[in-house]
Amino acid sequence: MNDHQDVQDHLRKLVANNDVVLFMKGSPVMPQCGFSAAVVQVLSHLGIKFKGIDVLQDPDLRQGIKD
């Protein structure tokens, strides 16, 4: 993904199609930072289903979130 508008459209669809989206470093099974691990732990403890998106896999997506 590299077009700014495509990234923004993709982000909107992810948020619209999921009750909870966690943009994180790593995956829910293998978080790559302490904050991501803590949020996964809290959501899992509360029984909240969520979609984890690894922002380290796509620099355009990571920048799109910041934009």
Residue, then its C-alpha position, 0 to 999 in steps of 0.5 A: m500500500n503506498d497511495h495515501q488515500d488508499v491507506q486511509d480508505h483501508l484504515r476506515k474499512l478496518v475500523a468500520n468492519n471490526d468492533v475493536v481494532l488494535f494497531m500494535k507492534g507485533s501480533p496478539v500472540m507475539p507482541q513486540c512492545g510492552f504497551s502492545a502486550a499490556v493492551v492484548q492482556v487487558l482485552s483478553h482478560l476482559g474477553i473482548k474480541f479484537k482484530g490485531i494489526d501489526v504496524l511493523q509489517d507495513p510502513d505506509l499503514r503505520q504512517g497512515i495511522k499517524d496522519 
